[in-house]
Structures are given as C-alpha cells and as structure tokens.
Amino acid sequence: MHCVSTNILITLENFLQAIDTLTIRFALAAVLLPLLAFVINFCLPKKSNKVAGWISTLAILASAVLSVFVFSKVWNQHPVHQQQLWFTIGSTKLYAGVLLNNLSVLMLLLVSLIALPVHIYSTAYMKSDENIKRYFTWLSFFCFSMLALVVVDSLVLFYIFWELVGFSSYLLIGFWYTRPKAIMANKKAFIMNRIGDIGLLTAIAILFVVYRTFDIDQLFGANALVRSTDFQLPGGWQYVAFGGIFLAVAAKSAQFPLHTWLPDAMEGPTSVSALIHAATMVAAGVFLLGQFYPMFTGQELTILAIIGLFTAFMAATIALTQNDLKRILAYSTISQLGFMVMAMGIGAYSSSLFHLATHAFFKCLLFLVAGIVIHEVQHIKDEYKLDIDPQNVLYMGGLRKKMPLTFIACLIGAIALIGLPLTSGYLSKDGILIQAFEWSEGKSWLFKLVPIGAMLTSWLTAFYVTRLVVKVFFGEFKLAQINPHIKLHINDGGWQYKVSLVFLAICCLFPLFSLNPVLYEHAWLLTGFPKITGLDRVNIYHTIIPVGLNILSLFVIYWAYAVYVMEKALPLPEAGFLFRFSYHEWYIDKFYNTFIIKPVLALSKSARWFDRNIIDGFIHLLQRTGIAFAKVAEWTDRYIVDGILHSIAYTVLGIGNFARSFQGGKVQYYLFSMLAIILAIFLFKTLF
Amino acid sequence: MISLSDFLIVSAGLFCIGLYIILTKRNAIQVLIGIELMLNAAILNLVAFGKYDRLNNGGQMFALFAIVLAAATTAVALAIILNVYKKYKTIDPNNINELRD
C-alpha cells in the first residue's frame, strides 16, 4: 500500500514538474518570439515593408496567446522558478533562469496584451512611412526586452534588459531621425535614463556585496534575504541603495525630478508613445518597485509616497494648460505613474499594480485615439497646405460626428482615466485613495496632506481630461471656422484601427477586473499579491470616498464642459502667473537648462578650451621645439658632416684631375713634364 | 785659342735651342729639326772631347757613326711622319693625342 502511494506521489511530482517545465518553455517562447521577429525583420531586404509588419504582429500574437496560457498556469498557484549555471567567476557562481510568480506573469500578460493591438494598429498607422521595416524591427526588439525584463530571475539579466528597454526606446523616439526635435528628445530620454541606470547598478552592486547573490527569488521572494535580520544592510548603504533604486524608478517611470524626458519623447510615432511611454516601458519603474519592495523601510516608503504624490499633482497641473494633444496625455501618464508610486509608498502594493494594469489599457487606448486624430488632421494639413501643428488641440473640435467609433473609444478611455464608476480606472484609483486615507489615519496632520493631495489631483485629472475630449471632439471644427472652404472627409480609419480600439475599450470596462462595478475590494487582481490591506470594509472611507470623489468629479467635468463648450470665462486668466507657471511646465526644463545643462556645457567648453589651448599648446610647443632641433641637426648634417666629406672628395677629385691633365696624350707636354721633373731633381740636388 | 768650354757652351746652346723647338713647334718636321739640333749638340760635344784622345781619334770616329745613325733615324722619322699624315691629315703633334689615357 505504502509503496503504491509513494509511486503515485512520485508520478504526481514528475507530472507537476513536467507541467512546470512546459510553463517555463512557453514563457521562454513568449519572450523569444519577438526576438525571432526582430532577427527576421533585420535580415529582410529593405523593401519588404508589409511583410515586416505582419511578422512582428504574428510574433506578438503568439506571445500573447502563450502569455495567457502561462498566466493561467501560474497565477495564484505556486511560483515556477528554473535556472541553470550561467558562468563562474572564481568561487562565485552566476545563475540565469526564469522566475514566474504572480507579479511577473501579470506583467508578461499585460505587456503582450498591450503590444498586440499596438502592433495591429501600427500596420495601418505606419503604412505610408517608407521605413516601416525599421519601425517593426525595433518594436519587436522592444517587446522582447520588456518581456524578458519581467521574467528573468537574475539581477544581472534584469539590468541588461533594463538597459535594452531604454535603448530601444531611444531608437523608437528618434525613429524620425531627420527631425532635429526627435533627435533632441531621444538624446534627452537616453541621458535621463542613464542617470537612473547608474542608480540601479549601484543598488544591485550593494545588494550583491551584502547577500552574495543576484537571484531575485532568493533576495525578494517568499523567504526574502533582504527581510532577514541576519543580513541588515549597513545603515548608510541602505540609503544609498534606496537612492539608487529611486533614481532608477524616477528615470524609467518619469517621476519628479527626472520626468522631463517623457513629454519630449512624444516626438516618436504615436503608436510608440502608446506602447512604450504609456503602457509598458514606464511601467518598468513601478515593476522594479514591486520587485524590490521587501527591502524598503517605512521611512523610505513615506518618501516614495510624497514624491509620487508631488509628481502626480505637478503633472496634473501642467496637463491643464498644454495644447499639444500628445503632451497632455504624456503629463497625464506622469500623473498616473505618480499615483502608482504613491500607492507603493503608502503600502497599497496590490492596488498600485492593479492601477498599473488598468492604466496600461486606458492610456494605450487614449494614445491610439490621439494617433488617429493626429493622422487625420495631418491629412487635412497636407491637403490644404496649412501651416499648423497637427497635434495642437486648439485647431480641432467637433470630430465626434466624423469619427464616431474613435469618439466612443476616447470617451471610454477618458472616463476610465477620470475614474468614474463602471470602468477599470474607478476600481484601481479609488482603491488607492481609500488606502491613502487609511494610511494617514492615526498619523500627524501632515500625513493627511497625501490623501487630500491625491483627491485634488484626481479632480484636476477630471478637468484636463474633459478639456481634452471637449477640445477635440465637441464644438465646431476650428480649422473649418478659419478656412470655410475646408471639406472634412475624415473617418475612423481601417479595420486595424477599429479592432485595436474596440479591444482596448472593452479592456477598460469593469467586467475584466471585477464583477462588482462599484466595490474595488472584489477585483480578482488584488488577490494575487501578498500585501493585502484595506480590503475589508472596516471603516467609513470605503463608502464615503468613492461617492464623494465621483460626485465632485462630475461637477468638475461639468465645469470644464461649461468652460470649453459654452465658452464661459476661463478658470485661470491666460496672463495670470498660475497659468504661465503651468503652461511652462513649472519651469522645470528651464531650471535644468539654466542650472544643469548650461553649467555642464560651460564646463565642457572650458575643458575644450583647456584642451585646445593648454594641452594642445604644450604639445605644439614640443612639436615646434622638435622641429627647430631637427632643422639645426639637418643644417649640421648637410653643411658640416657632409661638407667635410664633400671637401675631401673634391680635393681627391682635384688632385686626380691635376694628375690627369699631365696625361693629355700630347707628346710635347710629356717632354715638358720630363724636363721639368729632371730640372726639379737637379735643383733639389744642387740646393740640398 | 778656342777653349773647350767655348765648345761646351755652344753645344749647350744648340741643345737648348733644339729642346725649345721640340717643345714649342706645331709642325712635326720642325720638331724633327729640333731633334737633329740636339743630336748635333751631342756630336759637337763628342768632337770637342775628342782632343783628349789624339792617338786614336775615338771621339771623331764616334761622331761619324753618330752622324750616320742620325741620317738613318731621320729617314725613319720622316717615314713615320708621312704615315701619320696619311692617317690624320695633319702633322701637328698637338692634334695627335691618341696616347692619352
């Protein structure tokens, strides 16, 4: 009996292990398929534009299907972790492998699910661009880096893919590299991300020195080393490591003070903005926080919360007055990322990741809508040769009649971003707010500022989102008012657009995340993470906050609608200080230009001056001295050494010629010589 | 009474004149004449020194032989000059310089 049961157990174990191996293989395939597409696209001939698009799309489709499978196998079951020896340095063994836990499979699914509609959309959006092959090559490369980033189990690999994500983002922002603005933007993004990379590298190095391992599971997993009391990081190093990670998060997830690259990154194609700068790459910072979460102390978390809130509030106020459609969305992304970081800081770990997931869908949707709108305005601009910026919302308006599907999709995305009930945004954002109030409970009044600021920010969000939607879709088409002869024949675009929009719009609604549209506590996503707090409806906050928040949001929306559609007075006079402060993005870029970029440039200029004039001058002096010495030596050689030799030679030649002259062949000379010699001998004999 | 030294002085003068002619003249015939003058200076010496041999008259005999020999050499020399002229169309010794190195 015993034997049989053991056998069954062993068989069961083998079976389970086989399933685990299969899961790992599927996850690996999901990661490597975009890489394969990248390689194929890279090798394709230059003119194979259509093929390239479909290869990348098929690869990401397969990745998405595999991710769904992997997700279903791992979510809320045991984590799967397999690794093998990578290389050995001395006695240090480095392992590389795949770690699938709730966090990584969620990200895997999210990235591939967001990337899929973006790929489909891109096949239509980029079809008139002649470099579409290059576009899809880099897009696949980006997907590969991002997917790999979320599943690797070693901090070394994590760092490599972290860099690759930044690098492919650099390539895609500068996709239209003939535009100087795009080049400036991708340089800015790259440099800002480098600052973060240094932080991450420092943190990884410190962790390795203390714990002697790069294994994410060992470091931060169920029995996290970083939580064990045996290995406390020495006081100072804990702060350095936290500072490094914070820098990395701030750079990737565009948190204050490293957020300024994200609005500029909108120079890339809109589909890239949708994928990278709204849904996936910027999520890497929050993902990093999620991975490293166990190592933060309470004080550090408070700092995170404050920075996150500040970022959210600042970005929201800036978004109020921007006129560039994509820039508004970029600032709204920064604001929402601020919410996520704040949520991490107040301990709402699962809510933060929940917001990450919902935000990815509705922000991607809004960007795709923006892409379609910009595309159509660009067509009008090209057709009538207008001198306008196709991204400026002031020229749009009244598009809802021409593009009904786009309008509805945008409306759904906007409502989700504002966080009204029935949408996914409501579930995640209100969850964060409720937990923020609970967190501040029992602390000093200063901590109360965090939830209050967050509520204020979400009303600001309601305002600027309404402004955006109203400016683009309501009222009359502004260009047609200026030039009455403009005829609008624009529409929703091809099926690629429609499929992507409909898919994302459905994902923005509540049923995907929770069957109960008003109570966030029931969202299935929250059950997947260990830190579940604030899910019991213990206090009044769980009722009063969503209700109060949303009623006020409705008022704000109506106010914005009143301001922009019925054209009542502006809430802020355009000449006022607050308006300019917001319009110039809090003067942060100007501040950086004046206090960082200019001194750095001045420093490099002075270094260049030093190099040119002092170091080069010294070298030139040496060179000139050398030349002078050489000239002296040459003169000596030519006139003294050679001169002696030449004079000897001339003497010999003269003597020879003198002697030769006696051998003239003239008989009488011979006789004369003989006579002279004999006479000389006689004279000699006679005298001596 | 004419002394021996007078003869020797005339002989030396003749020799010098002959030598000068040999060295300076541009005509092989004149050069030949110079040679003859020098030869005659030598013969004059022989005859002058002949007074110390009154018994055998060795000096005078030697002079006779020398005159004959001189005639013979002159014939040979003239023949050479003729051949030279045939070859070079000139008898200026300056132009006949094939002896040079």
Chai-1 contact restraints between the chains, C-beta under 6 A:
chainA,res_idxA,chainB,res_idxB,connection_type,confidence,min_distance_angstrom,max_distance_angstrom,comment,restraint_id
A,Q663,B,R100,contact,1.0,0.0,6.0,A-B,restraint_1
A,Q663,B,D101,contact,1.0,0.0,6.0,A-B,restraint_2
A,G664,B,R100,contact,1.0,0.0,6.0,A-B,restraint_3
A,G665,B,N97,contact,1.0,0.0,6.0,A-B,restraint_4
A,G665,B,L99,contact,1.0,0.0,6.0,A-B,restraint_5
A,G665,B,R100,contact,1.0,0.0,6.0,A-B,restraint_6
A,K666,B,N94,contact,1.0,0.0,6.0,A-B,restraint_7
A,K666,B,N97,contact,1.0,0.0,6.0,A-B,restraint_8
A,V667,B,P93,contact,1.0,0.0,6.0,A-B,restraint_9
A,Q668,B,L23,contact,1.0,0.0,6.0,A-B,restraint_10
A,Q668,B,P93,contact,1.0,0.0,6.0,A-B,restraint_11
A,L671,B,L23,contact,1.0,0.0,6.0,A-B,restraint_12
A,F672,B,L23,contact,1.0,0.0,6.0,A-B,restraint_13
